[in-house]
Amino acid sequence: MISISGHVASGLGKGEKFLAMDYYKARIREEIGFKPFEGTLNVRINKKAMTVLDNINKKYIPGFSKDGTAFGGLYWAAASLNKIDGAIIIPEKTGHKNIAEFIAPLNLRKQFNLKDNDKVNIQIKQEFQPTQTVGHQQPNK
């Protein structure tokens, strides 16, 4: 298990909109195992933590189209925050930079009385597995 920390940040409310859609609710329930609260907890993280997220093994929920509008897929990894099981999600279509979006079956802001800039720790339920090494040579064995 690896841990990343960051600070709670307000979002634009888009997570609430998408997590309210029947398609995403059903797929998250099937793939991740819970009905998500309709909103994400945005956690502002540093570049090093973002690199960790970029390099962990993630699963994928494909997007869909409805009434001529395409909705993007999302990548996810099982995680927990304050012992609440959930997932880190990385939407294909996002404007966020250095933000980890955490979903759970309940409203984490209310559950833990979280406010913007509160520090939180997220435990990702897997080991760090870099997909590539940039600028470094592997030692000879």
Helices and strands as residue ranges (DSSP letters): E 2-9, H 14-19, H 22-31, E 41-44, H 47-55, E 59-61, E 64-66, E 69-71, E 74-81, E 84-91, E 99-103, H 108-111, E 119-124
